[in-house]
Amino acid sequence: MGHTSLDAAKILLIEDDEVDALLFQRVLANCTGRYELDVCVTLDSAIQWILNHQCDVVLLDFSLPDSFGIEGLRKLQSRFADLPVVMLTGLDDPQTSLDARESGAHAYVVKGQFDSVELDETLTSAIHSGRPLHGDQWRSRSRLRETEDAKR
């Protein structure tokens, strides 16, 4: 997606391993697209982050302290159906990859097995397939956040 520095695609990386997050940031820095990256270390913190920020695509680690596998993907999809999710994992397993895509993941990326060109293509494809939240969707998200805040 031809983002300018004023219009960078907003990416949320949900990754609990600092080294993996750093490696991802290094690959992302070599991409030709313009991206703004935020990192959350748990699925629950990511959901709170998404409620408060615009997000074009999520990269979801397969194994997190508060979710594992397709469970995390389903939890995100139940809250943010139009938000594209790319599964990011160290598990190079064709069946798991197929399961993830059949469950709604835009892509399944194996850590350490992609370069900046492949990452750029995956992000661009995911962003074009999803519908960024604007207008009424943002207002609905704000109302949902206010309702959840009131429950606390």
Accessible surface in RSA format (square Angstrom, percent):
REM  Atomic radii and reference values for relative SASA: ProtOr
REM  Chains: A
REM  Algorithm: Lee & Richards
REM  Probe-radius: 1.40
REM  Slices: 20
REM RES _ NUM      All-atoms   Total-Side   Main-Chain    Non-polar    All polar
REM                ABS   REL    ABS   REL    ABS   REL    ABS   REL    ABS   REL
RES MET A   1    80.55  41.7  58.29  38.6  22.26  53.0  64.76  55.1  15.79  20.9
RES GLY A   2    84.23 103.9   0.00   N/A  84.23 103.9  43.65 119.8  40.59  90.9
RES HIS A   3    20.39  11.1   7.11   4.9  13.29  34.0   7.20   7.4  13.19  15.4
RES THR A   4    81.72  58.1  76.18  77.2   5.54  13.2  76.60 102.9   5.11   7.7
RES SER A   5    92.77  78.4  66.56  88.8  26.21  60.4  41.34  88.0  51.43  72.1
RES LEU A   6   173.91  96.9 141.28 101.1  32.63  82.0 143.57 100.8  30.34  81.6
RES ASP A   7    82.72  57.9  81.80  81.4   0.92   2.2  19.33  45.5  63.39  63.2
RES ALA A   8    14.16  13.0  11.03  17.0   3.12   7.1  11.03  15.5   3.12   8.3
RES ALA A   9     0.02   0.0   0.00   0.0   0.02   0.0   0.02   0.0   0.00   0.0
RES LYS A  10    52.84  25.8  52.84  32.4   0.00   0.0  31.40  28.3  21.44  22.8
RES ILE A  11     0.46   0.3   0.00   0.0   0.46   1.1   0.00   0.0   0.46   1.2
RES LEU A  12     0.00   0.0   0.00   0.0   0.00   0.0   0.00   0.0   0.00   0.0
RES LEU A  13     0.10   0.1   0.10   0.1   0.00   0.0   0.10   0.1   0.00   0.0
RES ILE A  14     0.00   0.0   0.00   0.0   0.00   0.0   0.00   0.0   0.00   0.0
RES GLU A  15     2.91   1.7   1.40   1.1   1.51   3.6   0.99   1.9   1.92   1.6
RES ASP A  16    59.86  41.9  38.56  38.4  21.29  50.4   5.76  13.6  54.10  54.0
RES ASP A  17    62.91  44.1  56.46  56.2   6.44  15.2  16.52  38.9  46.39  46.3
RES GLU A  18   152.37  87.5 139.66 105.7  12.71  30.3  55.30 107.0  97.07  79.3
RES VAL A  19    99.07  65.2  97.87  88.6   1.20   2.9  98.94  86.0   0.13   0.4
RES ASP A  20    39.23  27.5  33.83  33.7   5.39  12.8   3.42   8.1  35.80  35.7
RES ALA A  21    11.07  10.2  11.02  17.0   0.06   0.1  11.07  15.6   0.00   0.0
RES LEU A  22    83.60  46.6  82.56  59.1   1.04   2.6  83.15  58.4   0.45   1.2
RES LEU A  23    90.89  50.6  90.22  64.5   0.66   1.7  90.40  63.5   0.49   1.3
RES PHE A  24     5.90   3.0   3.16   2.0   2.74   7.1   5.16   3.1   0.74   2.1
RES GLN A  25    71.99  40.3  66.94  48.9   5.04  12.0  19.27  41.0  52.72  40.0
RES ARG A  26   143.48  60.2 138.53  70.6   4.95  11.8  52.63  71.9  90.85  55.1
RES VAL A  27    35.95  23.7  34.11  30.9   1.84   4.4  35.95  31.2   0.01   0.0
RES LEU A  28    16.62   9.3  12.11   8.7   4.51  11.3  12.11   8.5   4.51  12.1
RES ALA A  29    84.90  78.1  45.72  70.6  39.18  89.1  58.53  82.4  26.38  69.9
RES ASN A  30   109.59  75.6  87.45  84.5  22.14  53.3  18.53  44.6  91.06  88.0
RES CYS A  31    14.92  11.3   0.00   0.0  14.92  35.1   1.04   2.6  13.87  15.0
RES THR A  32   126.48  90.0 100.04 101.4  26.44  63.0  86.73 116.5  39.74  60.1
RES GLY A  33    16.39  20.2   0.00   N/A  16.39  20.2   9.96  27.3   6.43  14.4
RES ARG A  34   125.85  52.8 124.13  63.3   1.72   4.1  17.46  23.9 108.39  65.7
RES TYR A  35    36.57  17.1   4.55   2.6  32.02  83.3   3.52   2.6  33.05  40.7
RES GLU A  36    84.04  48.2  79.19  59.9   4.85  11.5  31.32  60.6  52.72  43.0
RES LEU A  37    41.97  23.4  12.68   9.1  29.29  73.6  12.68   8.9  29.29  78.8
RES ASP A  38    49.28  34.5  45.80  45.6   3.47   8.2   4.50  10.6  44.78  44.7
RES VAL A  39    57.54  37.9  26.54  24.0  31.00  74.7  26.54  23.1  31.00  84.1
RES CYS A  40    14.18  10.7   9.14  10.2   5.05  11.9   5.05  12.8   9.14   9.9
RES VAL A  41    80.93  53.3  79.81  72.3   1.12   2.7  79.81  69.3   1.12   3.0
RES THR A  42    35.23  25.1  35.23  35.7   0.00   0.0  29.84  40.1   5.39   8.1
RES LEU A  43     0.21   0.1   0.21   0.1   0.00   0.0   0.21   0.1   0.00   0.0
RES ASP A  44    72.15  50.5  69.98  69.6   2.17   5.1  30.64  72.1  41.51  41.4
RES SER A  45    46.33  39.1  37.06  49.5   9.27  21.4  42.56  90.6   3.77   5.3
RES ALA A  46     0.00   0.0   0.00   0.0   0.00   0.0   0.00   0.0   0.00   0.0
RES ILE A  47     6.47   3.7   6.47   4.8   0.00   0.0   6.47   4.7   0.00   0.0
RES GLN A  48    65.31  36.5  65.07  47.6   0.24   0.6  39.73  84.6  25.58  19.4
RES TRP A  49    39.87  16.0  33.90  16.4   5.97  14.0  32.12  17.1   7.75  12.6
RES ILE A  50     0.00   0.0   0.00   0.0   0.00   0.0   0.00   0.0   0.00   0.0
RES LEU A  51     0.24   0.1   0.24   0.2   0.00   0.0   0.24   0.2   0.00   0.0
RES ASN A  52    71.18  49.1  47.88  46.3  23.30  56.1  14.55  35.0  56.63  54.7
RES HIS A  53    79.86  43.6  75.32  52.4   4.54  11.6  52.29  53.9  27.56  32.1
RES GLN A  54    51.60  28.9  44.77  32.7   6.83  16.3   9.25  19.7  42.34  32.1
RES CYS A  55     0.01   0.0   0.00   0.0   0.01   0.0   0.00   0.0   0.01   0.0
RES ASP A  56    11.26   7.9   9.06   9.0   2.20   5.2   0.90   2.1  10.36  10.3
RES VAL A  57     0.00   0.0   0.00   0.0   0.00   0.0   0.00   0.0   0.00   0.0
RES VAL A  58     0.00   0.0   0.00   0.0   0.00   0.0   0.00   0.0   0.00   0.0
RES LEU A  59     0.01   0.0   0.01   0.0   0.00   0.0   0.01   0.0   0.00   0.0
RES LEU A  60     0.77   0.4   0.77   0.6   0.00   0.0   0.77   0.5   0.00   0.0
RES ASP A  61     7.68   5.4   6.08   6.0   1.60   3.8   0.00   0.0   7.68   7.7
RES PHE A  62    17.13   8.6  16.31  10.1   0.82   2.1  16.32   9.9   0.81   2.3
RES SER A  63    56.07  47.4  52.23  69.7   3.84   8.9  24.25  51.7  31.82  44.6
RES LEU A  64    13.60   7.6   0.01   0.0  13.60  34.2   2.35   1.6  11.26  30.3
RES PRO A  65    96.29  70.2  49.14  44.8  47.15 171.4  62.95  52.0  33.34 207.2
RES ASP A  66    47.78  33.5  24.98  24.9  22.79  53.9  33.48  78.8  14.29  14.3
RES SER A  67     8.70   7.3   1.71   2.3   6.99  16.1   5.35  11.4   3.35   4.7
RES PHE A  68   127.73  63.9 121.84  75.5   5.89  15.3 121.85  73.9   5.88  16.8
RES GLY A  69     5.32   6.6   0.00   N/A   5.32   6.6   3.63  10.0   1.69   3.8
RES ILE A  70    28.20  16.0  24.63  18.4   3.57   8.6  24.63  17.7   3.57   9.7
RES GLU A  71    97.49  56.0  88.38  66.9   9.11  21.7  42.45  82.1  55.04  44.9
RES GLY A  72     0.69   0.9   0.00   N/A   0.69   0.9   0.69   1.9   0.00   0.0
RES LEU A  73     0.00   0.0   0.00   0.0   0.00   0.0   0.00   0.0   0.00   0.0
RES ARG A  74   143.09  60.1 138.20  70.4   4.89  11.6  49.16  67.2  93.92  56.9
RES LYS A  75    80.67  39.4  74.49  45.7   6.18  14.7  52.39  47.2  28.28  30.1
RES LEU A  76     1.35   0.8   1.19   0.9   0.16   0.4   1.35   0.9   0.00   0.0
RES GLN A  77    47.07  26.3  42.04  30.7   5.04  12.0  20.42  43.5  26.65  20.2
RES SER A  78    91.90  77.7  48.09  64.2  43.82 100.9  50.64 107.8  41.26  57.8
RES ARG A  79    81.25  34.1  56.82  29.0  24.43  58.2  30.58  41.8  50.67  30.7
RES PHE A  80    14.28   7.1   6.35   3.9   7.94  20.7  13.11   7.9   1.18   3.4
RES ALA A  81    87.69  80.6  56.77  87.6  30.92  70.3  57.58  81.1  30.11  79.8
RES ASP A  82    41.58  29.1  30.71  30.6  10.87  25.7   7.75  18.2  33.83  33.7
RES LEU A  83    10.01   5.6   2.99   2.1   7.02  17.6   4.09   2.9   5.91  15.9
RES PRO A  84    13.50   9.8   3.52   3.2   9.99  36.3  13.40  11.1   0.10   0.6
RES VAL A  85     3.71   2.4   2.46   2.2   1.26   3.0   2.46   2.1   1.26   3.4
RES VAL A  86     0.00   0.0   0.00   0.0   0.00   0.0   0.00   0.0   0.00   0.0
RES MET A  87     0.00   0.0   0.00   0.0   0.00   0.0   0.00   0.0   0.00   0.0
RES LEU A  88     4.68   2.6   4.68   3.3   0.00   0.0   4.68   3.3   0.00   0.0
RES THR A  89     4.02   2.9   4.02   4.1   0.00   0.0   0.00   0.0   4.02   6.1
RES GLY A  90    58.25  71.8   0.00   N/A  58.25  71.8  27.62  75.8  30.63  68.6
RES LEU A  91    83.48  46.5  79.82  57.1   3.66   9.2  82.86  58.2   0.62   1.7
RES ASP A  92    93.97  65.8  67.24  66.9  26.73  63.2  15.93  37.5  78.04  77.8
RES ASP A  93    46.64  32.7  45.15  44.9   1.49   3.5   9.47  22.3  37.17  37.1
RES PRO A  94   108.88  79.3  97.63  89.0  11.24  40.9 104.68  86.4   4.19  26.1
RES GLN A  95   101.45  56.7  97.50  71.3   3.95   9.4  49.73 105.8  51.72  39.2
RES THR A  96    21.18  15.1  20.78  21.1   0.40   1.0   6.90   9.3  14.28  21.6
RES SER A  97    15.70  13.3  15.70  20.9   0.00   0.0   9.71  20.7   5.99   8.4
RES LEU A  98    72.52  40.4  72.52  51.9   0.00   0.0  72.52  50.9   0.00   0.0
RES ASP A  99    55.28  38.7  53.11  52.9   2.16   5.1  14.80  34.8  40.48  40.4
RES ALA A 100     0.00   0.0   0.00   0.0   0.00   0.0   0.00   0.0   0.00   0.0
RES ARG A 101   113.41  47.6  98.55  50.2  14.86  35.4  34.18  46.7  79.23  48.0
RES GLU A 102   130.01  74.6  90.12  68.2  39.89  95.0  44.18  85.4  85.83  70.1
RES SER A 103    28.70  24.2   8.82  11.8  19.87  45.8  11.50  24.5  17.19  24.1
RES GLY A 104    42.68  52.6   0.00   N/A  42.68  52.6  24.91  68.4  17.77  39.8
RES ALA A 105     7.26   6.7   0.00   0.0   7.26  16.5   0.00   0.0   7.26  19.2
RES HIS A 106    58.34  31.9  35.56  24.7  22.78  58.3  27.76  28.6  30.58  35.6
RES ALA A 107    19.48  17.9  18.48  28.5   0.99   2.3  19.48  27.4   0.00   0.0
RES TYR A 108    27.95  13.0   4.53   2.6  23.41  60.9   4.53   3.4  23.41  28.9
RES VAL A 109    16.47  10.8  13.18  11.9   3.29   7.9  16.47  14.3   0.00   0.0
RES VAL A 110    20.01  13.2  15.25  13.8   4.76  11.5  15.25  13.3   4.76  12.9
RES LYS A 111    47.84  23.3  35.42  21.7  12.43  29.6  23.80  21.4  24.04  25.6
RES GLY A 112    79.21  97.7   0.00   N/A  79.21  97.7  41.17 113.0  38.04  85.2
RES GLN A 113   111.22  62.2  79.46  58.1  31.75  75.6  38.19  81.3  73.03  55.4
RES PHE A 114    33.65  16.8  16.10  10.0  17.55  45.7  19.48  11.8  14.17  40.5
RES ASP A 115    75.44  52.8  71.77  71.4   3.67   8.7  36.99  87.1  38.45  38.3
RES SER A 116    23.61  20.0  20.97  28.0   2.65   6.1   2.61   5.6  21.00  29.4
RES VAL A 117    95.07  62.6  91.51  82.8   3.56   8.6  94.94  82.5   0.13   0.4
RES GLU A 118    83.90  48.2  82.43  62.4   1.47   3.5  33.14  64.1  50.76  41.4
RES LEU A 119     1.85   1.0   0.23   0.2   1.62   4.1   1.85   1.3   0.00   0.0
RES ASP A 120    14.52  10.2  14.20  14.1   0.32   0.8   9.39  22.1   5.13   5.1
RES GLU A 121   111.00  63.7 102.26  77.4   8.74  20.8  46.73  90.4  64.26  52.5
RES THR A 122    28.01  19.9  22.39  22.7   5.62  13.4   6.70   9.0  21.31  32.2
RES LEU A 123     0.00   0.0   0.00   0.0   0.00   0.0   0.00   0.0   0.00   0.0
RES THR A 124    35.30  25.1  35.13  35.6   0.17   0.4  28.76  38.6   6.53   9.9
RES SER A 125    53.85  45.5  44.01  58.7   9.84  22.7  29.52  62.9  24.32  34.1
RES ALA A 126     0.00   0.0   0.00   0.0   0.00   0.0   0.00   0.0   0.00   0.0
RES ILE A 127     5.14   2.9   1.38   1.0   3.76   9.1   1.39   1.0   3.75  10.2
RES HIS A 128   116.48  63.7  87.29  60.7  29.19  74.7  66.74  68.8  49.74  57.9
RES SER A 129    69.35  58.6  32.38  43.2  36.96  85.2  38.21  81.4  31.14  43.6
RES GLY A 130    12.69  15.6   0.00   N/A  12.69  15.6   6.56  18.0   6.12  13.7
RES ARG A 131   156.74  65.8 154.14  78.6   2.60   6.2  59.71  81.6  97.03  58.8
RES PRO A 132    45.30  33.0  35.61  32.5   9.69  35.2  37.63  31.1   7.67  47.7
RES LEU A 133    17.51   9.8  17.51  12.5   0.00   0.0  17.51  12.3   0.00   0.0
RES HIS A 134   103.29  56.5  95.92  66.7   7.38  18.9  67.75  69.8  35.54  41.4
RES GLY A 135    37.09  45.7   0.00   N/A  37.09  45.7  28.65  78.6   8.43  18.9
RES ASP A 136   101.77  71.3  96.33  95.9   5.45  12.9  34.86  82.0  66.91  66.7
RES GLN A 137    66.75  37.3  61.34  44.8   5.41  12.9  33.24  70.7  33.52  25.4
RES TRP A 138    52.06  20.9  51.78  25.1   0.27   0.6  49.30  26.3   2.76   4.5
RES ARG A 139   132.62  55.7 130.34  66.4   2.28   5.4  59.88  81.8  72.73  44.1
RES SER A 140    53.69  45.4  48.53  64.8   5.17  11.9  30.79  65.6  22.90  32.1
RES ARG A 141    10.63   4.5   5.94   3.0   4.69  11.2   9.30  12.7   1.32   0.8
RES SER A 142    31.67  26.8  31.67  42.3   0.00   0.0  15.33  32.6  16.34  22.9
RES ARG A 143   137.97  57.9 136.40  69.5   1.56   3.7  66.66  91.1  71.31  43.2
RES LEU A 144    68.49  38.1  63.68  45.6   4.81  12.1  67.73  47.6   0.76   2.1
RES ARG A 145    54.61  22.9  54.61  27.8   0.00   0.0   6.44   8.8  48.17  29.2
RES GLU A 146   110.29  63.3 103.87  78.6   6.42  15.3  42.18  81.6  68.11  55.6
RES THR A 147    70.07  49.8  64.37  65.3   5.70  13.6  44.07  59.2  26.00  39.3
RES GLU A 148    32.44  18.6  30.52  23.1   1.92   4.6  17.85  34.5  14.59  11.9
RES ASP A 149    71.88  50.3  59.30  59.0  12.57  29.7  26.59  62.6  45.29  45.2
RES ALA A 150    86.62  79.6  48.74  75.2  37.88  86.2  61.67  86.8  24.95  66.1
RES LYS A 151   163.30  79.7 124.45  76.4  38.85  92.5  83.55  75.2  79.75  84.9
RES ARG A 152   183.87  77.2 119.42  60.9  64.45 153.4  95.23 130.1  88.64  53.7
END  Absolute sums over single chains surface
CHAIN  1 A     7922.7       6305.6       1617.1       4265.1       3657.7
END  Absolute sums over all chains
TOTAL          7922.7       6305.6       1617.1       4265.1       3657.7
